Every structure is written in C-alpha cells, then in structure tokens.
C-alpha cells in the first residue's frame, strides 16, 4: 500500500502540468537564436516517466553569450511557470527551479565543447538541434559501453573499508546519525559494485535515483538485500547490519578483481574488516 496523502488529487495532475511546462520551455528556447540545441535527459530521455518525474533540461548556448545565459539561469526559469523556490549555486552552470505545480526543472547550460560522446547521452530526447551537433554526439554515444576501470574498483573498495571503520568510530562516540550516514554510504557502495559487476554505469556517488522501485536495474535478490540492510539507531543493530553486508562485499569484490585482473588478497581484506 502506498502512503495515504491529502495531495492525491494534486499529484494525479502533475503529468498535465509537466507537459504545460515542457510546452513553455520549448516555446521560449526554440525561438532564441543563441540557443543551439535543447534536449532532455533523465526519465524524459528514457521515455519512462512516472507521476513524479522531473524535467532534466539540457541547453547548448553559443560560446560568445554563454556566460550571460549562465548568470541569467534563475531568471530564465521564470519564463516557464510560477517558481516556488530555487536550488542554486550561483557559480555553477545549472539551476533547479521548483514550481508551484510540484514539478521541478533541472536546467543545465553547456558550451559546444561540453557536448561529447558518453554513455550518459545514450538516452536523450532531442527537441532542437540546429547544427546537428547533438544528433552526431548521440550517434557516437550509442556505440559506447561501460566497463569498470581498475582505478574505479580500487577507489570503491578502499572507500568501503573507510566507511566500515568510520561507522565503528561514530558508534563508539555515540554519534549515531553520523554512523547511520556511514551505513547509507555502505549501502550505496554496494549498489555501485553491483552496477560495475553488471557493466552498467553507476550513479554519481550520493545519487539514489532509480536504484529502488520499478525502474531499478538491480535484481530482485539485490533489492531484497538492500531492504534487509536497514537499521534503527541502536548501536548493536548498526554494527550487525554492517556485518551482514560483509559476505556480499567479499563476493562482489572477488568478482570485480577477477574481471579486471586485480589481486583479491582475501587475507588483507579480512585483516582490514576485522578491525571492527
């Protein structure tokens, strides 16, 4: 059963308001001579939107006026609807506008040189591309595939060790929220490993998007493990959950080492993990 909420009627209308926003965005940007391309990523690009999908908007700007457009990114979002509030860092090339219809738009501004072939650009929806740049990059992106690198696996396993050790320190200091944060990082580390093992590009670390729910690429048994790795604030339970993760960590660690020709060194792994 889903959460009972007073907002059910509003939520059912989100797709309608999302389409209104899309229409406003395209009417605004496609008539701007300094906008070279407009495309969507995320759920819109993948064509698997649900009730709560946001708009991942990508805008390619002529180099000569890029900085002007970047500085105006918040104001530009007002052209598309009634903004309730922003998530914004003034020095970045993106901005997030939350609208009064409970739809949010993530706007990313790019120079021409920023658009390069990538596995991240395999699932996009192009709505404007007056130079053919994005179509060409999309075609080149489609032949790419993801394979984990030695460096990625090395960073992954050492960070896993670090989160285990740090969780113990924080439990012993009674800094329970910090310990739970480390536990969450351990869970996310395991999803990263599962994606690497399956040769699927992992999310940026800290991003839980689409790792759970019907759009997850994880197997049922992996999702079940994630559910089991839940903990209260009780110190003993936190440490027990970490201990329960270890066998799966060792399995996937061995798998990744074999895949990339890395030394597994199980004795060293045990020495590190047994510290806690």
C-alpha positions as CSV (number, residue, x, y, z in Angstrom):
1,X,0.0,0.0,0.0
2,X,1.2,3.5,-0.8
3,X,1.3,6.4,1.6
4,X,-2.1,8.0,2.3
5,X,-1.8,11.7,1.5
6,X,-4.0,14.7,1.2
7,X,-2.2,15.6,-2.0
8,X,-3.5,12.7,-4.1
9,X,-5.6,14.9,-6.4
10,X,-2.8,17.3,-7.0
11,X,-0.3,14.5,-7.7
12,X,-2.6,13.0,-10.3
13,X,-2.4,16.3,-12.2
14,X,1.4,16.5,-12.2
15,X,1.8,15.0,-15.7
16,X,-0.5,17.6,-17.1
17,X,1.4,20.4,-15.5
18,X,4.7,18.9,-16.6
19,X,3.5,18.9,-20.2
20,X,2.5,22.6,-19.8
21,X,6.0,23.4,-18.6
22,X,7.5,21.5,-21.4
23,X,5.5,23.4,-23.9
24,X,6.5,26.7,-22.3
25,X,10.2,25.7,-22.2
26,X,10.2,24.8,-25.9
27,X,8.3,27.8,-27.0
28,X,10.8,30.0,-25.1
29,X,14.1,28.3,-26.1
30,X,13.4,27.3,-29.6
31,X,12.8,30.9,-30.6
32,X,16.1,32.1,-29.2
33,X,18.8,32.4,-31.8
34,X,21.5,31.9,-29.2
35,X,20.2,28.5,-28.3
36,X,21.9,25.9,-30.5
37,X,20.3,22.8,-29.1
38,X,17.7,21.7,-26.5
39,X,17.4,18.1,-25.3
40,X,16.1,16.2,-22.3
41,X,17.8,13.5,-20.2
42,X,16.6,11.5,-17.3
43,X,13.1,9.9,-17.4
44,X,12.0,12.1,-20.3
45,X,15.0,10.9,-22.3
46,X,14.5,7.3,-21.3
47,X,10.7,7.6,-22.0
48,X,9.9,6.1,-18.7
49,X,8.4,9.0,-16.8
50,X,6.1,8.4,-13.8
51,X,3.8,10.6,-11.8
52,X,6.7,12.4,-10.0
53,X,9.3,12.6,-12.8
54,X,11.0,16.0,-13.1
55,X,12.3,17.7,-16.2
56,X,16.1,17.2,-16.9
57,X,16.7,20.1,-19.4
58,X,19.9,20.5,-21.3
59,X,20.6,23.7,-23.2
60,X,23.5,24.3,-25.6
61,X,24.4,28.0,-25.9
62,X,26.6,29.9,-28.4
63,X,30.0,30.4,-26.8
64,X,30.0,34.1,-27.1
65,X,27.0,34.6,-24.9
66,X,27.3,31.6,-22.7
67,X,28.3,33.5,-19.5
68,X,25.4,35.9,-19.9
69,X,22.9,33.0,-20.1
70,X,24.6,31.2,-17.2
71,X,24.2,34.2,-15.0
72,X,20.6,34.6,-16.0
73,X,19.7,30.9,-15.4
74,X,17.3,31.6,-12.5
75,X,15.5,34.4,-14.3
76,X,15.1,32.3,-17.4
77,X,13.2,29.7,-15.4
78,X,10.6,32.3,-14.6
79,X,9.6,32.4,-18.3
80,X,8.2,28.8,-18.0
81,X,6.0,29.0,-14.9
82,X,5.5,30.2,-11.4
83,X,8.6,29.4,-9.5
84,X,8.1,28.4,-5.8
85,X,11.8,28.3,-4.9
86,X,15.2,27.5,-6.3
87,X,18.1,25.2,-5.6
88,X,21.0,27.1,-7.0
89,X,24.7,27.7,-6.6
90,X,25.5,30.9,-8.4
91,X,28.9,29.7,-9.7
92,X,27.6,26.5,-11.4
93,X,26.2,26.0,-14.9
94,X,23.0,24.5,-13.7
95,X,20.0,25.5,-11.6
96,X,16.9,23.8,-10.2
97,X,13.6,25.5,-10.2
98,X,10.7,24.1,-8.1
99,X,7.3,25.2,-9.5
100,X,4.0,25.8,-7.7
101,X,2.6,22.7,-9.5
102,X,5.1,20.4,-7.7
103,X,7.2,19.9,-10.8
104,X,10.8,20.7,-10.8
105,X,13.1,21.6,-13.7
106,X,16.8,20.9,-13.6
107,X,18.4,23.2,-16.2
108,X,21.9,22.6,-17.4
109,X,23.7,25.0,-19.7
110,X,26.5,23.9,-22.0
111,X,29.1,25.3,-24.4
112,X,29.6,23.5,-27.6
113,X,32.8,21.9,-26.4
114,X,31.0,20.4,-23.4
115,X,28.9,18.1,-25.5
116,X,30.9,14.9,-26.1
117,X,30.0,11.2,-26.6
118,X,29.2,9.5,-23.4
119,X,27.2,6.6,-22.1
120,X,25.1,9.2,-20.2
121,X,24.0,10.6,-23.6
122,X,22.6,7.3,-24.9
123,X,19.1,8.0,-23.7
124,X,18.1,11.6,-24.6
125,X,15.2,13.3,-26.3
126,X,16.3,16.0,-28.8
127,X,13.8,18.7,-29.5
128,X,16.1,21.3,-31.1
129,X,19.5,20.9,-32.8
130,X,20.1,23.5,-35.5
131,X,23.7,22.5,-36.1
132,X,23.3,18.7,-35.9
133,X,25.8,18.7,-33.0
134,X,23.7,16.7,-30.6
135,X,22.5,14.2,-33.2
136,X,26.1,13.5,-34.1
137,X,27.1,13.1,-30.4
138,X,24.1,10.8,-29.8
139,X,25.1,8.5,-32.7
140,X,28.6,8.3,-31.4
141,X,27.4,7.7,-27.8
142,X,25.2,4.8,-28.9
143,X,28.2,2.6,-29.8
144,X,29.9,3.2,-26.4
145,X,29.6,0.7,-23.5
146,X,30.6,0.9,-19.8
147,X,33.3,-1.2,-18.3
148,X,34.7,-0.5,-14.8
149,X,38.3,0.5,-14.6
150,X,41.0,-0.6,-12.1
151,X,41.0,2.8,-10.6
152,X,37.2,2.8,-10.1
153,X,37.3,-0.5,-8.3
154,X,40.3,0.5,-6.2
155,X,38.6,3.7,-5.1
156,X,35.3,1.7,-4.4
157,X,36.9,-0.9,-2.2
158,X,39.1,1.5,-0.2
159,X,36.1,3.8,0.4
160,X,34.0,0.7,1.6
161,X,36.8,-0.1,4.1
162,X,36.8,3.5,5.2
163,X,33.1,3.7,5.8
164,X,33.2,0.5,7.9
165,X,35.9,1.9,10.1
166,X,34.3,5.3,10.4
167,X,30.9,3.8,11.3
168,X,32.5,2.0,14.2
169,X,34.2,5.2,15.4
170,X,31.0,7.1,15.3
171,X,29.0,4.4,17.1
172,X,31.6,4.3,19.9
173,X,31.4,8.1,20.1
174,X,27.6,7.9,20.2
175,X,27.4,10.0,17.1
176,X,24.6,7.9,15.8
177,X,23.4,10.0,12.9
178,X,27.0,10.1,11.6
179,X,27.1,6.3,11.9
180,X,23.8,5.9,10.0
181,X,25.2,8.2,7.3
182,X,28.2,5.8,7.0
183,X,25.8,2.9,6.8
184,X,23.9,4.6,4.0
185,X,27.2,5.2,2.2
186,X,28.0,1.4,2.6
187,X,24.6,0.5,1.0
188,X,25.3,2.9,-1.8
189,X,28.8,1.4,-2.3
190,X,27.2,-2.0,-2.7
191,X,24.8,-0.7,-5.4
192,X,27.9,0.8,-7.2
193,X,29.6,-2.5,-7.1
194,X,26.6,-4.4,-8.4
195,X,26.4,-1.9,-11.3
196,X,30.1,-2.3,-12.0
197,X,29.8,-6.0,-12.0
198,X,26.9,-5.9,-14.5
199,X,28.8,-3.3,-16.6
200,X,26.2,-0.7,-16.0
201,X,27.4,2.9,-15.5
202,X,26.9,3.6,-11.7
203,X,25.2,6.7,-10.5
204,X,27.3,9.5,-9.2
205,X,28.0,8.7,-5.6
206,X,25.3,10.1,-3.3
207,X,22.6,9.7,-6.0
208,X,20.0,7.1,-5.1
209,X,17.8,7.9,-8.2
210,X,16.3,4.8,-9.8
211,X,18.2,2.4,-7.6
212,X,15.0,1.2,-6.0
213,X,11.5,1.0,-7.3
214,X,10.1,-0.3,-10.6
215,X,12.8,1.4,-12.7
216,X,15.7,-0.1,-10.8
217,X,18.2,-2.1,-12.8
218,X,19.1,-4.2,-9.7
219,X,17.9,-7.8,-9.5
220,X,15.2,-8.8,-7.0
221,X,17.7,-10.5,-4.7
222,X,19.8,-7.3,-4.6
223,X,16.8,-5.2,-3.8
224,X,15.9,-7.7,-1.1
225,X,19.4,-7.3,0.5
226,X,19.0,-3.6,0.4
227,X,15.8,-3.8,2.4
228,X,17.4,-6.2,4.9
229,X,20.3,-3.7,5.4
230,X,18.1,-1.4,7.3
231,X,18.9,-0.2,10.8
232,X,17.5,1.7,13.7
233,X,19.6,3.9,15.9
234,X,20.6,1.1,18.1
235,X,24.4,0.8,18.0
236,X,24.3,-3.1,18.1
237,X,21.9,-3.1,15.2
238,X,24.1,-0.7,13.1
239,X,27.1,-3.0,13.6
240,X,25.1,-6.1,12.9
241,X,23.8,-4.7,9.6
242,X,27.4,-3.9,8.6
243,X,28.5,-7.4,9.5
244,X,25.6,-8.7,7.3
245,X,27.0,-6.8,4.3
246,X,30.4,-8.3,4.5
247,X,29.7,-11.6,2.8
248,X,28.2,-9.9,-0.2
249,X,31.0,-7.4,-0.3
250,X,33.5,-10.2,-0.4
251,X,31.7,-12.0,-3.2
252,X,31.3,-8.9,-5.4
253,X,34.9,-7.8,-4.6
254,X,36.2,-11.2,-5.7
255,X,34.1,-10.9,-8.9
256,X,35.4,-7.5,-9.8
257,X,39.0,-8.4,-9.0
258,X,38.7,-11.4,-11.4
259,X,37.1,-9.3,-14.0
260,X,39.9,-6.7,-14.0
261,X,42.9,-8.9,-13.0
262,X,43.3,-7.2,-9.6
263,X,44.8,-9.0,-6.7
264,X,41.9,-10.0,-4.4
265,X,44.2,-10.7,-1.3
266,X,41.4,-12.1,1.0
267,X,43.7,-12.2,4.0
268,X,44.3,-8.5,3.7
269,X,40.6,-7.8,3.3
270,X,39.8,-9.8,6.4
271,X,42.5,-8.0,8.4
272,X,41.0,-4.6,7.4
273,X,37.4,-5.6,8.1
274,X,38.2,-7.5,11.4
275,X,39.5,-4.2,12.8
276,X,35.9,-3.5,13.8
